[in-house]
Amino acid sequence: MTSANFKLRPYAEADVEGAVLYYSARGPQLAFRLLAELDVAFDRIRENPRQFAFVEEPVRRVLLRRFPYSIYYVFEDETVSILGVIHLKQHPDTWKQRGGSAG
């Protein structure tokens, strides 16, 4: 399968920036590791967006392996839209306030 189009929504960008700032304050290597893990997860989503389970159709979720974050996304019209990169201590329905379509 070829890579899907990929869109990081503004809320998701803000989520990533906030997480990077948090981990940067605790050590630059932690922030670097978080970004590397996000890159791997984003690549996996791009390569096979249907591989991850629905949380609530059409929204799917990927759990990061080493950091307490979930990536919520939709895959519609051959485009992946990242709705959020949400810390596991946040309410699991946070993504619902961000809309569940690729629009």
C-alpha positions, 0 to 999 in steps of 0.5 A: 500500500502506498502512503496516505495523505497526512494532515496534522490538525491544529489541535493535534499540533498544539498537543505535540507542542505541549508534550514536547515542551513538557518533556524538554523541561525534564530533559532534551533527550526525553523530548527527542525520544517522544518526537521519534516515537511519534514519527514512527507511529505517524509512519505506521498510520500513513502506511496502513491507516486501517490497521488500528482499531476504531474507538468510535467509528470513524475515529481510530486510536494508536497507543504510543509504546513508551509515552502515555499518549494516544493518537486519535485519527480518521481516515477518509478519502485516502487522507489521514487526519490526526485529531489529537495526541492526547495524554492518557490522563486526559479524558478519553473523549477529548477528541470528540470536541475536535470533530470526527471527520477529515474535513 
